[in-house]
Amino acid sequence: MAISLTNISTPLAGRLVLDTDCDTTVEADVTGTTGSIYMVEIDNTANSHITYVKIKDAATATAGTNDPDWVLMVPASTKETYVIKEGMAFGTALTFWATQEATHSGAATAPGSSVIVEILAT
């Protein structure tokens, strides 16, 4: 296996969003502009159930009413990191929340304990 190193003159991402208590309270317009998501880390170690982090390309949303554009699942008692090598573009802003249900509309049960979400974006 070959290893290569490329020096990059600019940073990959310019924004790190950190929510130390992600739940059904929607975190609206956290980036304030367009961009791309390169990494999402979800720490669900405090919960004994699956948690779903729901991300919407919008300035606002309502948990249990609005359908997210992306849903990221993290198993019970674990931490997951999703890396999007090419970036996942969003055209308005990032809004996100977390629930215990995989379904989009009509379901908004908050995680039992704190879920920590970090998003690295441009």
C-alpha positions in Angstrom: 0.0 0.0 0.0 1.3 3.4 -0.9 0.9 6.5 1.2 0.7 10.0 -0.2 0.7 13.3 1.6 -0.7 16.5 -0.1 -0.3 19.8 1.5 -3.5 21.9 1.4 -3.1 25.6 1.5 -6.7 26.2 2.7 -8.6 24.5 5.5 -11.1 21.8 4.5 -13.9 23.4 6.5 -14.5 26.8 8.1 -17.2 26.0 10.6 -17.5 23.6 13.5 -21.0 23.4 15.0 -21.2 21.8 18.4 -24.5 21.0 20.2 -23.9 19.3 23.6 -27.6 18.5 24.1 -29.2 17.7 20.7 -32.9 16.7 21.1 -36.3 17.6 19.6 -35.6 21.3 20.2 -34.6 22.3 16.7 -31.3 24.0 16.2 -32.2 26.4 13.4 -30.0 28.1 10.9 -26.7 27.1 12.7 -24.5 28.0 9.7 -26.3 31.2 8.6 -25.4 30.5 4.9 -24.9 27.9 2.3 -22.0 25.4 2.2 -21.2 21.7 2.5 -21.1 19.2 5.3 -17.8 17.2 5.6 -18.2 15.4 8.9 -20.9 14.7 11.5 -20.0 13.1 14.8 -22.8 11.9 17.0 -22.1 10.8 20.6 -25.1 8.7 21.8 -23.1 6.9 24.6 -25.5 8.2 27.3 -28.6 6.5 25.7 -29.7 2.9 25.8 -31.7 3.4 22.6 -31.0 4.2 18.9 -31.0 8.0 18.1 -31.7 9.6 14.8 -30.1 13.0 14.0 -32.2 14.7 11.4 -30.7 17.5 9.2 -32.7 19.9 7.0 -31.4 22.3 4.4 -33.5 25.2 5.6 -33.4 28.1 8.0 -36.0 26.6 10.2 -38.0 23.4 10.8 -40.3 21.7 13.3 -39.4 18.3 14.7 -42.2 15.8 14.0 -43.7 18.0 11.2 -41.0 18.8 8.7 -39.2 16.0 6.7 -35.4 16.2 7.1 -33.1 16.1 4.0 -30.7 13.7 5.8 -31.1 11.2 8.7 -28.1 9.8 10.5 -28.6 6.8 12.8 -26.4 6.1 15.8 -26.9 2.8 17.8 -27.5 2.8 21.5 -24.5 3.5 23.7 -22.1 4.4 20.9 -20.4 7.2 19.1 -20.5 7.4 15.3 -18.6 9.6 12.9 -19.9 10.2 9.4 -17.3 11.5 7.0 -18.5 12.9 3.6 -15.3 13.0 1.6 -16.7 15.0 -1.3 -18.9 17.1 0.9 -22.7 17.2 1.1 -23.9 20.5 -0.3 -26.7 22.5 1.3 -28.3 25.5 -0.4 -29.9 27.5 2.4 -28.6 26.8 5.9 -28.3 23.8 8.3 -31.1 23.1 10.8 -31.1 19.9 12.9 -32.6 17.9 15.8 -32.6 14.4 17.2 -35.4 11.9 17.9 -35.8 8.3 19.0 -37.9 7.5 15.9 -36.6 6.8 12.4 -39.9 8.1 10.9 -40.0 11.8 9.8 -43.4 13.3 10.3 -45.5 12.9 13.5 -42.8 11.4 15.6 -40.7 13.5 17.9 -39.7 11.7 21.1 -36.5 13.3 22.5 -33.5 11.1 23.4 -33.6 10.2 27.1 -30.1 11.7 27.8 -27.8 14.2 26.1 -26.7 13.5 22.5 -23.6 15.5 21.4 -23.5 16.5 17.8 -20.5 18.0 16.0 -20.8 19.2 12.4 -17.8 20.3 10.3 -18.9 22.4 7.3 -17.7 25.0 4.9 
